[in-house]
Amino acid sequence: MIQYVTGSTIKALRERKSYTQKQLADLLGVSDKAVSKWETGKGLPDITLLEPLAKTLGVSVAELLSGECVINGNRSANMLRTKFYVCPVCGNVIHAMGEECYMLFATGMA
């Protein structure tokens, strides 16, 4: 049987959040014995628990399934760097992906 999520992944993510098996079980509405079975490979979480499990552990479902942390390697247009500016003249909201866009707007070159 091919496992869609490994126990070592669940255990590592649980420990990273400093949860006990009981705490994780309580958050998901399952028994601590179920969490223990997942981590030892004697059982798997129900497919309906994947999204709540991933959310509780602070990862995406894709990260939970792959067991690898997904890092956004795009540094030039990273959505984490996005900024919103309000034009002081007309009140329009401007979406900028970096400081250069704002500087063009601020200097009237945009």
C-alpha positions as a LaTeX table, in Angstrom:
\begin{tabular}{lrrr}
\hline
Residue & $x$ (\AA) & $y$ (\AA) & $z$ (\AA) \\
\hline
Met1 & 0.00 & 0.00 & 0.00 \\
Ile2 & 1.34 & 3.42 & $-0.94$ \\
Gln3 & 1.09 & 5.89 & 1.92 \\
Tyr4 & $-0.11$ & 9.35 & 1.02 \\
Val5 & 1.37 & 10.89 & 4.15 \\
Thr6 & 4.14 & 9.55 & 6.36 \\
Gly7 & 4.13 & 9.27 & 10.11 \\
Ser8 & 7.55 & 10.86 & 10.36 \\
Thr9 & 6.21 & 13.96 & 8.60 \\
Ile10 & 3.29 & 14.25 & 11.00 \\
Lys11 & 5.56 & 13.71 & 14.00 \\
Ala12 & 8.15 & 16.27 & 12.85 \\
Leu13 & 5.48 & 18.90 & 12.15 \\
Arg14 & 3.74 & 18.19 & 15.47 \\
Glu15 & 7.00 & 18.55 & 17.38 \\
Arg16 & 7.84 & 21.75 & 15.50 \\
Lys17 & 4.57 & 23.21 & 16.85 \\
Ser18 & 5.41 & 21.83 & 20.34 \\
Tyr19 & 2.17 & 19.85 & 20.48 \\
Thr20 & 1.80 & 16.59 & 22.35 \\
Gln21 & $-0.05$ & 13.78 & 20.63 \\
Lys22 & $-2.98$ & 14.46 & 22.97 \\
Gln23 & $-3.04$ & 18.19 & 22.11 \\
Leu24 & $-3.02$ & 17.47 & 18.37 \\
Ala25 & $-5.71$ & 14.84 & 18.81 \\
Asp26 & $-7.92$ & 17.27 & 20.75 \\
Leu27 & $-7.52$ & 19.93 & 18.05 \\
Leu28 & $-8.57$ & 17.45 & 15.37 \\
Gly29 & $-11.30$ & 15.69 & 17.33 \\
Val30 & $-9.62$ & 12.28 & 17.28 \\
Ser31 & $-8.01$ & 10.12 & 19.96 \\
Asp32 & $-4.37$ & 10.37 & 20.93 \\
Lys33 & $-4.11$ & 6.68 & 20.03 \\
Ala34 & $-5.06$ & 7.59 & 16.44 \\
Val35 & $-2.26$ & 10.17 & 16.28 \\
Ser36 & 0.15 & 7.57 & 17.70 \\
Lys37 & $-0.90$ & 5.09 & 14.99 \\
Trp38 & $-0.33$ & 7.69 & 12.28 \\
Glu39 & 3.14 & 8.50 & 13.58 \\
Thr40 & 4.21 & 4.86 & 13.91 \\
Gly41 & 2.86 & 3.93 & 10.48 \\
Lys42 & 0.23 & 1.56 & 11.85 \\
Gly43 & $-2.57$ & 3.69 & 10.47 \\
Leu44 & $-3.31$ & 6.70 & 8.32 \\
Pro45 & $-5.44$ & 9.77 & 8.94 \\
Asp46 & $-8.78$ & 9.75 & 7.20 \\
Ile47 & $-8.71$ & 11.68 & 3.95 \\
Thr48 & $-11.23$ & 14.17 & 5.38 \\
Leu49 & $-8.69$ & 15.05 & 8.09 \\
Leu50 & $-5.91$ & 16.09 & 5.71 \\
Glu51 & $-6.98$ & 19.72 & 5.39 \\
Pro52 & $-7.64$ & 20.24 & 9.13 \\
Leu53 & $-4.40$ & 18.38 & 9.95 \\
Ala54 & $-2.38$ & 20.54 & 7.57 \\
Lys55 & $-3.98$ & 23.73 & 8.91 \\
Thr56 & $-3.35$ & 22.71 & 12.51 \\
Leu57 & 0.28 & 21.90 & 11.75 \\
Gly58 & 0.74 & 25.17 & 9.85 \\
Val59 & 1.50 & 23.74 & 6.41 \\
Ser60 & $-0.32$ & 23.33 & 3.12 \\
Val61 & $-1.87$ & 20.00 & 2.17 \\
Ala62 & 0.78 & 19.69 & $-0.54$ \\
Glu63 & 3.54 & 20.13 & 2.05 \\
Leu64 & 1.88 & 17.58 & 4.32 \\
Leu65 & 1.64 & 15.03 & 1.51 \\
Ser66 & 5.12 & 15.58 & 0.13 \\
Gly67 & 6.84 & 15.92 & 3.48 \\
Glu68 & 8.85 & 18.84 & 2.12 \\
Cys69 & 8.65 & 22.52 & 2.95 \\
Val70 & 7.65 & 24.57 & $-0.07$ \\
Ile71 & 9.68 & 27.78 & $-0.34$ \\
Asn72 & 8.80 & 30.52 & $-2.76$ \\
Gly73 & 12.00 & 31.07 & $-4.72$ \\
Asn74 & 10.62 & 34.01 & $-6.70$ \\
Arg75 & 12.25 & 37.06 & $-5.15$ \\
Ser76 & 11.56 & 39.67 & $-7.83$ \\
Ala77 & 7.77 & 39.58 & $-7.69$ \\
Asn78 & 7.09 & 37.91 & $-4.40$ \\
Met79 & 3.54 & 38.49 & $-3.14$ \\
Leu80 & 4.96 & 38.87 & 0.34 \\
Arg81 & 6.66 & 42.06 & $-0.84$ \\
Thr82 & 3.52 & 43.55 & $-2.36$ \\
Lys83 & 2.45 & 46.98 & $-1.16$ \\
Phe84 & $-0.61$ & 49.13 & $-1.61$ \\
Tyr85 & $-0.38$ & 52.91 & $-1.93$ \\
Val86 & $-3.15$ & 55.48 & $-2.02$ \\
Cys87 & $-2.75$ & 58.39 & $-4.42$ \\
Pro88 & $-2.95$ & 61.62 & $-2.38$ \\
Val89 & $-4.50$ & 63.45 & $-5.35$ \\
Cys90 & $-7.20$ & 61.14 & $-6.70$ \\
Gly91 & $-7.50$ & 58.50 & $-3.96$ \\
Asn92 & $-6.82$ & 55.58 & $-6.31$ \\
Val93 & $-5.22$ & 52.50 & $-4.76$ \\
Ile94 & $-2.00$ & 51.44 & $-6.45$ \\
His95 & $-0.69$ & 47.91 & $-6.16$ \\
Ala96 & 3.12 & 47.78 & $-6.30$ \\
Met97 & 5.41 & 44.77 & $-6.31$ \\
Gly98 & 8.46 & 46.69 & $-5.12$ \\
Glu99 & 9.86 & 50.02 & $-4.02$ \\
Glu100 & 10.75 & 51.04 & $-7.59$ \\
Cys101 & 7.09 & 51.16 & $-8.61$ \\
Tyr102 & 6.30 & 53.42 & $-5.69$ \\
Met103 & 9.23 & 55.71 & $-6.49$ \\
Leu104 & 8.01 & 56.14 & $-10.07$ \\
Phe105 & 4.58 & 57.06 & $-8.77$ \\
Ala106 & 5.91 & 59.38 & $-6.07$ \\
Thr107 & 8.06 & 61.29 & $-8.53$ \\
Gly108 & 5.26 & 61.61 & $-11.07$ \\
Met109 & 7.02 & 59.46 & $-13.66$ \\
Ala110 & 4.36 & 56.73 & $-13.70$ \\
\hline
\end{tabular}
